[in-house]
Amino acid sequence: MSKKIGLHIGGRRFDVDVEDKFANFLHTQMSKDFNMEGNNDIKVLLQAYVRKNHELYVQNQKVEEILVKIED
């Protein structure tokens, strides 16, 4: 089963269908980055994209550190 999550960016509404198990997590995360009730300009979208990629970068660095410790 899927759930639809909507977001307004640049005056346009975008809806995405995601699995129920992922939907609550995604909505919570998106609520941290976006105004879920109103419009978001493209700059907000870009900032969220960069922020999430930085989080992924940090997470990958931590995984690499753990792998180095395991290999030693």
DRENTIPA-216313 format. One record per residue: x, y, z of N, C-alpha, C, O in turn; residue number from 0; chain. Coordinates in steps of 0.001 Angstrom, whole numbers. Each point is the difference from the previous one (the first is absolute). Layout:
{pt {X, Y, Z}, {X, Y, Z}, {X, Y, Z}, {X, Y, Z}, NUM, A}
...
***
This chain:
{pt {848, -1175, 0}, {-848, 1175, 0}, {896, 1242, 0}, {1096, -20, 560}, 0, A}
{pt {-1558, 1073, -1175}, {796, 1214, -71}, {-762, 1192, 564}, {-1222, -29, 150}, 1, A}
{pt {1968, 1060, 153}, {-553, 1234, 534}, {549, 1150, -820}, {1159, -31, -413}, 2, A}
{pt {-1968, 1038, 175}, {401, 1148, -793}, {430, 1136, 931}, {-708, 343, 947}, 3, A}
{pt {1870, 229, -1230}, {494, 1160, 736}, {136, 1141, -994}, {614, -155, -1056}, 4, A}
{pt {-1195, 1314, 1404}, {18, 1144, -899}, {837, 1143, 540}, {138, 182, 1209}, 5, A}
{pt {417, 585, -2142}, {852, 1125, 350}, {-118, 1054, -1087}, {-6, -321, -1188}, 6, A}
{pt {-89, 1589, 1600}, {-33, 1105, -957}, {1393, 612, -127}, {606, 416, 987}, 7, A}
{pt {-112, -371, -2231}, {1308, 593, -282}, {-166, 926, -1195}, {-484, -406, -1056}, 8, A}
{pt {889, 1646, 1239}, {-88, 959, -1090}, {-1413, 195, -509}, {-209, 243, -1188}, 9, A}
{pt {-766, -350, 2082}, {-1386, 201, -378}, {-663, -1202, -655}, {-1157, 84, -413}, 10, A}
{pt {1869, -1200, 310}, {-566, -1216, -594}, {-51, -1096, 1047}, {886, -108, 847}, 11, A}
{pt {-1921, -696, -911}, {-144, -1112, 933}, {613, -1258, -609}, {-229, -331, -1163}, 12, A}
{pt {1012, -355, 1985}, {597, -1269, -403}, {-442, -1060, 1002}, {92, 203, 1211}, 13, A}
{pt {-564, -1318, -1716}, {-419, -1118, 832}, {879, -1200, -299}, {317, -280, -1157}, 14, A}
{pt {71, -420, 2200}, {769, -1235, -160}, {-720, -1118, 731}, {-523, 191, 1098}, 15, A}
{pt {504, -1350, -1714}, {-570, -1192, 625}, {1139, -813, 591}, {963, -338, -689}, 16, A}
{pt {-1086, 28, 1977}, {1025, -800, 677}, {-682, -1085, 819}, {-1184, 97, 323}, 17, A}
{pt {1943, -1122, 5}, {-522, -1091, 810}, {-404, 510, 1382}, {617, 918, 540}, 18, A}
{pt {-1640, -1513, 14}, {-499, 413, 1316}, {1090, 21, 1061}, {75, 943, 789}, 19, A}
{pt {766, -1959, -759}, {1037, -84, 1026}, {988, 1163, -103}, {521, 466, 1012}, 20, A}
{pt {-269, -6, -2222}, {939, 1086, -230}, {-669, 1373, 103}, {667, 998, 270}, 21, A}
{pt {-1965, -950, -483}, {-730, 1266, -83}, {126, 842, 1271}, {262, 1199, -88}, 22, A}
{pt {-438, -1784, 1234}, {81, 772, 1243}, {1399, 558, 223}, {154, 1149, 414}, 23, A}
{pt {865, -1959, -686}, {1375, 457, 127}, {269, 1158, -958}, {551, 1027, 393}, 24, A}
{pt {-946, -1205, -1657}, {231, 1035, -1006}, {-721, 1289, 353}, {572, 1083, -121}, 25, A}
{pt {-1806, -1185, 552}, {-766, 1200, 358}, {670, 740, 1157}, {92, 1227, -16}, 26, A}
{pt {368, -1960, 1002}, {699, 617, 1140}, {1260, 716, -460}, {261, 1130, 414}, 27, A}
{pt {518, -1780, -1265}, {1229, 605, -494}, {-284, 1213, -873}, {675, 1022, 124}, 28, A}
{pt {-1663, -1120, -1003}, {-354, 1118, -871}, {-517, 1188, 805}, {219, 1154, -370}, 29, A}
{pt {-907, -1444, 1471}, {-519, 1072, 855}, {1118, 814, 630}, {-187, 1172, 330}, 30, A}
{pt {1356, -1796, -162}, {1151, 716, 542}, {595, 970, -1021}, {578, 1021, 371}, 31, A}
{pt {-723, -1343, -1648}, {629, 781, -1062}, {-955, 936, -736}, {435, 1000, -571}, 32, A}
{pt {-1718, -1311, 579}, {-950, 737, -826}, {-1210, 468, 795}, {-324, -543, 1056}, 33, A}
{pt {-331, 1561, -1590}, {-1306, 419, 492}, {-1017, -923, -660}, {-310, 163, -1180}, 34, A}
{pt {-198, -1105, 1912}, {-894, -999, -577}, {-1399, 555, -274}, {-772, -610, -740}, 35, A}
{pt {445, 1748, 1322}, {-1331, 581, -173}, {-40, 1092, -1067}, {-1072, 320, -512}, 36, A}
{pt {2216, 251, 174}, {31, 1113, -946}, {1025, -221, -1098}, {470, -1116, -222}, 37, A}
{pt {-139, 2188, -451}, {926, -60, -1119}, {1452, 83, 473}, {312, 654, 995}, 38, A}
{pt {549, -1321, -1720}, {1446, 41, 230}, {644, 470, -1292}, {-354, -468, -1082}, 39, A}
{pt {1303, 1395, 1192}, {651, 402, -1241}, {1127, -974, -331}, {374, -834, 824}, 40, A}
{pt {146, 948, -2005}, {1004, -940, -489}, {1267, 43, 838}, {683, -1015, 132}, 41, A}
{pt {-355, 2171, 439}, {1177, 113, 861}, {-115, -934, 1201}, {990, -609, 403}, 42, A}
{pt {-2177, 491, 169}, {-231, -895, 1137}, {233, -1448, -431}, {585, -787, 744}, 43, A}
{pt {-1037, 445, -1928}, {210, -1345, -521}, {1490, -293, -161}, {466, -1073, 384}, 44, A}
{pt {271, 2005, -941}, {1438, -183, -181}, {711, -132, 1344}, {880, -845, 158}, 45, A}
{pt {-1260, 1678, 810}, {615, -78, 1325}, {-269, -1362, 646}, {896, -582, 612}, 46, A}
{pt {-2112, 75, -742}, {-335, -1307, 561}, {805, -1103, -683}, {474, -927, 657}, 47, A}
{pt {-325, 1030, -1965}, {781, -985, -756}, {1451, -21, 477}, {559, -1070, 241}, 48, A}
{pt {41, 2228, -108}, {1385, 81, 450}, {123, -522, 1430}, {938, -733, 311}, 49, A}
{pt {-1870, 1101, 551}, {32, -444, 1398}, {-88, -1533, 88}, {747, -621, 756}, 50, A}
{pt {-1645, 21, -1517}, {-156, -1458, 36}, {1228, -702, -572}, {397, -1059, 487}, 51, A}
{pt {199, 1644, -1513}, {1216, -597, -542}, {1160, 114, 979}, {849, -890, 59}, 52, A}
{pt {-802, 1970, 708}, {1035, 121, 1034}, {-212, -1063, 1074}, {962, -611, 465}, 53, A}
{pt {-2201, 390, -72}, {-296, -1049, 977}, {440, -1362, -534}, {555, -806, 747}, 54, A}
{pt {-794, 545, -2021}, {425, -1252, -621}, {1517, -108, -24}, {548, -1074, 251}, 55, A}
{pt {131, 2162, -549}, {1466, 41, -9}, {557, -353, 1388}, {902, -829, 121}, 56, A}
{pt {-1444, 1457, 909}, {458, -256, 1373}, {-262, -1459, 368}, {843, -651, 616}, 57, A}
{pt {-2003, 149, -994}, {-343, -1391, 285}, {983, -943, -708}, {453, -977, 597}, 58, A}
{pt {-127, 1257, -1843}, {956, -832, -734}, {1382, 51, 641}, {694, -1015, 54}, 59, A}
{pt {-291, 2183, 430}, {1295, 116, 679}, {32, -880, 1249}, {1003, -659, 273}, 60, A}
{pt {-2095, 650, 478}, {-69, -823, 1209}, {53, -1488, -339}, {648, -777, 701}, 61, A}
{pt {-1326, 384, -1770}, {34, -1401, -440}, {1419, -390, -389}, {473, -1077, 363}, 62, A}
{pt {207, 1951, -1099}, {1382, -269, -389}, {895, -164, 1227}, {851, -889, 36}, 63, A}
{pt {-1043, 1748, 973}, {795, -101, 1228}, {-247, -1335, 696}, {936, -628, 495}, 64, A}
{pt {-2175, 203, -457}, {-343, -1278, 628}, {623, -1156, -779}, {527, -940, 594}, 65, A}
{pt {-587, 1009, -1912}, {599, -1066, -827}, {1501, -94, 212}, {547, -1101, 51}, 66, A}
{pt {122, 2231, 71}, {1450, -3, 249}, {290, -663, 1345}, {949, -777, 113}, 67, A}
{pt {-1751, 1072, 902}, {209, -615, 1317}, {-244, -1494, -52}, {718, -769, 640}, 68, A}
{pt {-1719, 352, -1391}, {-306, -1428, -101}, {1104, -751, -731}, {340, -1125, 368}, 69, A}
{pt {221, 1745, -1406}, {1048, -645, -795}, {1315, -117, 748}, {803, -878, -313}, 70, A}
{pt {-561, 1740, 1293}, {1260, -49, 763}, {39, -1111, 998}, {995, -159, 707}, 71, A}
***
